[in-house]
Amino acid sequence: MLVMSPLTVAQLLDLSRTFPAGPFSSIRSLLDRLQRLRLGGWVRRWPLAIARRGGGAPDYYKITPSGLRLLYGDEARPPTKQFFAEVAVARHHHMHSLAEFLVHTAVAAHPKGFRMIDVHPENTFVADVAGELLVPDHRFDLVNSEGQRFRYLIELDNSTETIYSAKHEKETWHRKIRLHDAYQDQCDDRHRVVVVTTRSRARLDNILNAAAQLVRNPLRTLFIGTYLLDYLATTDAAFRPCLFDHRHRMVSLLPQFAASLSRSDTSVAPS
């Protein structure tokens, strides 16, 4: 799971509910395991620059080169040069928010037999789209024992990028939307782009409105999105309709229980 993303103890404890051997019985037992892994040189930890209630900053853990080789063999290579390095403080909110989304998704999908596979950690999946590079924040598949498989490209938004700029198009959501739309056209496998906003619901509306204006096939549901706090507050989040598409219909991450309710018909979580 530390290959998927850097994770805190709280996130690892939650995620352990999906482990084949069962969850850790307590934070103490998990900390003991992490201590042994650290002493063995397989994981490292650093303080996370995000305060928590009733205490100081938690630590986040990353896998080491030795840990990667232990899992995948002596020839295993990291997907990026910075894969094992300490994360810059300016990236901590983004890293932690993305991990929150991933953990909640994996835990929500698990009871109905879905597991997360073919994971591409943050900024390691690169697609060439007519000579331009598309680098989503994350990519993973959810698959069950019957072979049903669903692919997701994740774009986590901290309200730092403009929606549209004529002068700086490379730094905008318009460019992301255009490239994702073109990438789906050239793909053999269908997927969805999940937009996760961390600052406000209004920001999600603005991004989805831009997608509605730019996609070449408005009947194709490529972009769906959620406000992170609403998503984390939703139980059974992988199957309940707690995301919105570019037409502002409520949909679910996994399609078995998809719905077509408008935003005005219901609410996801209390404000």
Buried (B, 14 or more C-beta within 10 A) or exposed (E): BBBBBBBBBBBBBBBBBBEEEEBBEEEEEBBEBBEEBBEEEBBBBBEBBBEEEEEEBBBBBBBBBEBBBBEEEEEEEBBEEEBBEEBEEEEBBBBBBBBBBBBBBBBBBBEEEBBBEEBBBBBBBEBEBEEEEBEBBBBBBBBBEEEEEBBBBBBBBBEEBEBBBEEEEEEBBBBBBBBBBBBBEEEEEEBBBBBBBBBEBEBBBBBBEBBBEBBEEEEBBBBBBBBBBBBBBBEEBBBBBBBBBBBBBBBBBBEEBBEEEEEEEEEBEEE
